[in-house]
Structures are given as structure tokens and as C-alpha cells.
């Protein structure tokens, strides 16, 4: 089971477990229906040590849902729990870092997860490619990503000065987030 970071997503607490369809529609228009990372400062990859990749906090849109990961986290190449179920550990080659989220109207709310796959897959509605790590003799020697999944003009997503959010880890708690860009 891949890592599940601390995260929030916008929601509509005044109805029975309904997500704000208006914000979903704005996200879909902004991204043209594609999963995207919002800005170069989100989910920056770095090498912490020979077996650990650090991922910074950030925001993304997956399955037309705006998700804000509020903490930085580490993925270990030698930890089987850092891999999605259809992938295995490798000692040499390229590991791809993916975010996965599937929107559904349910309690508890679904969670975004992040982990490794040892093959690059085509984008689909619930997966976002976050970058890659080059592994040689069981050690990380390089990490990176290209601009293909980054949306740098996210300021055009106008959420009218703030949004009510549900804490994924505590579905009965709602908070007002003034700015998603901080």
C-alpha cells in the first residue's frame, strides 16, 4: 500500500456528503480534463539518502478534484509498502512516482496515495505521474520530472477568496482555507 500523506480537498459541508461540483467543473476546464500538478513548487523531488526520495507538499488536480497535500514525505525504494500493488522493487533501472486518487461520494472520503511503479503508464482518470528516480545497484542516483504534468497558470482557478475543506483524516472536521496557493 503506497504512502498516504496528510491532505485536504474542498467539499460542501452543508449537504449530505456532496463534493462541490462547481469547483470540480472549474478544475476540469482549467486542466482540460487532465490530471495536473499545480506549479513547479508542488511535489518537488530530491534525494535524501541512497534509498530515500523526499517529496515536498503541494497541490494537484486528479479526477477533477483539487487536492492539497499539507506535509512533505519520504518514499523508500527498499520498502515494499512504497510500491503500488502491480509493481515490485528493482535494483537497477527507472522507478516512476505516481499519485493516485479516485473521486467518489463516500464516507470516509477517498485519499490520495503516492508510490512507485516500475513501468511508466499512460495517464488515466485516477493517476498522475509525479516524476522518476534512476536506480543503480540499489541506490538512487537521480530524480526528476518534466513539465508535461505541471500546470503553472493555476492562479486562473478563482475560488472566490477561499474554500471550505474537509480534512481527509478527520471527515467530521471542516476548515476554511483562505488561499490554496500558500
C-alpha positions as a printed NumPy array, in Angstrom:
array([[  0.   ,   0.   ,   0.   ],
       [  1.645,   3.274,  -1.088],
       [  2.082,   6.244,   1.241],
       [ -0.979,   8.368,   2.117],
       [  0.132,  11.918,   3.008],
       [ -1.841,  14.42 ,   5.083],
       [ -4.266,  16.102,   2.711],
       [ -7.406,  18.153,   2.325],
       [ -9.837,  18.56 ,  -0.537],
       [-12.609,  21.072,  -0.987],
       [-16.066,  19.868,  -0.048],
       [-19.601,  21.07 ,   0.533],
       [-20.37 ,  20.523,   4.243],
       [-23.912,  21.923,   4.002],
       [-25.225,  18.949,   2.067],
       [-25.12 ,  15.239,   2.655],
       [-21.59 ,  14.25 ,   1.7  ],
       [-21.647,  16.144,  -1.62 ],
       [-18.469,  17.444,  -3.183],
       [-18.542,  20.913,  -4.642],
       [-19.399,  20.147,  -8.269],
       [-18.812,  23.798,  -9.16 ],
       [-15.135,  23.568,  -8.167],
       [-14.837,  20.204,  -9.955],
       [-16.138,  21.836, -13.13 ],
       [-13.694,  24.753, -12.796],
       [-10.84 ,  22.283, -12.302],
       [-11.885,  20.297, -15.364],
       [-12.   ,  23.45 , -17.505],
       [ -8.636,  24.665, -16.187],
       [ -6.852,  21.359, -16.817],
       [ -8.819,  20.342, -19.911],
       [ -9.776,  17.181, -18.051],
       [ -6.159,  16.087, -17.474],
       [ -4.558,  15.357, -14.124],
       [ -2.06 ,  18.091, -13.25 ],
       [  0.361,  19.28 , -10.575],
       [ -0.306,  22.943,  -9.749],
       [  3.046,  24.791, -10.091],
       [  6.71 ,  23.838, -10.128],
       [  6.85 ,  24.31 ,  -6.347],
       [  4.478,  21.401,  -5.706],
       [  5.794,  17.883,  -5.08 ],
       [  9.465,  18.737,  -5.67 ],
       [ 11.597,  15.574,  -5.641],
       [ 15.038,  15.334,  -4.015],
       [ 17.422,  12.598,  -2.895],
       [ 17.538,  12.346,   0.91 ],
       [ 19.934,   9.406,   1.036],
       [ 20.85 ,   6.46 ,  -1.191],
       [ 17.493,   4.724,  -0.65 ],
       [ 15.134,   7.607,   0.148],
       [ 13.378,  10.161,  -2.046],
       [ 11.83 ,  13.233,  -0.406],
       [  8.645,  14.736,  -1.852],
       [  7.56 ,  18.229,  -0.774],
       [  3.998,  19.258,  -0.04 ],
       [  1.903,  20.595,  -2.895],
       [ -1.352,  20.756,  -4.79 ],
       [ -2.735,  18.803,  -7.688],
       [ -5.903,  18.098,  -9.59 ],
       [ -6.697,  14.41 , -10.077],
       [-10.02 ,  13.133, -11.378],
       [-11.116,  16.809, -11.484],
       [-10.662,  17.153,  -7.698],
       [ -8.387,  19.809,  -6.175],
       [ -6.213,  18.156,  -3.508],
       [ -3.763,  19.904,  -1.186],
       [ -1.087,  17.688,   0.4  ],
       [ -0.043,  19.575,   3.52 ],
       [  3.114,  17.705,   4.522],
       [  6.383,  16.664,   2.93 ],
       [  7.098,  12.947,   2.991],
       [  9.675,  10.295,   2.085],
       [  9.456,   7.263,  -0.176],
       [ 11.984,   4.458,   0.36 ],
       [ 12.994,   2.371,  -2.651],
       [ 13.747,  -0.635,  -0.41 ],
       [ 10.356,  -0.545,   1.368],
       [  7.72 ,  -2.742,  -0.327],
       [  4.944,  -0.528,   1.096],
       [  6.19 ,   2.345,  -1.114],
       [  5.117,   0.419,  -4.229],
       [  1.71 ,   0.095,  -5.839],
       [  0.447,  -3.491,  -5.893],
       [  1.225,  -4.016,  -9.599],
       [  4.942,  -3.163,  -9.162],
       [  7.965,  -4.701,  -7.493],
       [ 11.284,  -3.447,  -6.184],
       [ 14.196,  -3.116,  -8.594],
       [ 17.948,  -2.693,  -8.102],
       [ 18.708,  -1.131, -11.492],
       [ 16.503,   0.921, -13.786],
       [ 13.887,   3.639, -13.528],
       [ 11.133,   3.91 , -10.939],
       [  8.187,   6.17 , -11.72 ],
       [  6.484,   8.125,  -8.946],
       [  2.701,   8.29 ,  -9.174],
       [ -0.135,   9.922,  -7.289],
       [ -3.409,   8.031,  -7.332],
       [ -6.864,   9.26 ,  -6.364],
       [-10.362,   8.222,  -7.417],
       [-13.223,  10.597,  -6.615],
       [-16.321,   9.067,  -5.081],
       [-19.134,  10.354,  -2.905],
       [-18.41 ,   8.311,   0.162],
       [-17.535,   8.453,   3.826],
       [-14.792,   8.22 ,   4.668],
       [-13.62 ,  10.326,   1.774],
       [-11.149,   8.663,  -0.598],
       [ -7.475,   9.502,  -0.08 ],
       [ -4.668,  10.363,  -2.441],
       [ -1.757,   7.93 ,  -2.279],
       [  1.77 ,   8.208,  -3.625],
       [  4.159,   5.437,  -4.536],
       [  6.396,   3.76 ,  -7.099],
       [  5.654,   1.839, -10.257],
       [  8.484,   0.268, -12.211],
       [  6.789,   0.929, -15.553],
       [  5.514,   4.225, -16.926],
       [  1.814,   4.021, -17.639],
       [ -0.486,   6.139, -19.734],
       [ -2.439,   8.738, -17.834],
       [ -5.954,   7.829, -16.855],
       [ -8.575,   9.497, -14.71 ],
       [ -7.159,   8.435, -11.339],
       [ -3.359,   8.524, -11.839],
       [ -0.891,  11.433, -12.048],
       [  2.771,  10.96 , -12.966],
       [  4.936,  12.847, -10.456],
       [  8.433,  12.096, -11.719],
       [ 11.096,   9.427, -11.827],
       [ 14.065,   8.03 ,  -9.922],
       [ 17.051,   6.357, -11.55 ],
       [ 18.267,   3.373,  -9.504],
       [ 21.737,   1.849,  -9.87 ],
       [ 22.938,  -1.04 ,  -7.696],
       [ 20.064,  -0.453,  -5.257],
       [ 20.776,   3.264,  -4.758],
       [ 19.013,   6.385,  -6.028],
       [ 21.381,   8.33 ,  -8.296],
       [ 18.972,  10.813,  -9.918],
       [ 15.423,  12.145,  -9.574],
       [ 13.464,  14.439, -11.846],
       [ 10.358,  15.257, -13.835],
       [  9.404,  17.176, -16.918],
       [  6.774,  19.873, -17.399],
       [  4.224,  17.56 , -19.029],
       [  2.128,  17.212, -15.857],
       [  2.643,  20.697, -14.375],
       [  0.114,  23.494, -14.737],
       [  1.859,  26.784, -13.992],
       [ -1.067,  29.148, -14.533],
       [ -3.183,  27.834, -11.658],
       [ -3.859,  31.403, -10.48 ],
       [ -6.69 ,  31.425, -13.026],
       [ -8.567,  28.973, -10.803],
       [-10.692,  31.531,  -8.951],
       [-12.253,  30.045,  -5.843],
       [-13.616,  33.402,  -4.64 ],
       [-11.176,  34.065,  -1.815],
       [-11.392,  30.767,  -0.013],
       [-12.981,  27.375,   0.23 ],
       [-14.404,  25.088,   2.893],
       [-12.373,  21.907,   3.152],
       [-12.798,  18.547,   4.8  ],
       [ -9.743,  17.064,   6.479],
       [ -9.362,  13.624,   4.841],
       [ -8.009,  12.16 ,   8.084],
       [-10.923,  13.544,  10.119],
       [-14.049,  13.606,   7.899],
       [-16.176,  15.377,  10.535],
       [-13.886,  18.428,  10.652],
       [-14.273,  21.344,   8.26 ],
       [-11.858,  24.251,   7.923],
       [-11.839,  27.473,   5.947],
       [ -8.765,  27.715,   3.698],
       [ -8.265,  31.32 ,   2.635],
       [ -5.663,  30.629,  -0.015],
       [ -4.695,  27.322,  -1.608],
       [ -1.632,  28.948,  -3.106],
       [  0.275,  29.443,   0.154]])
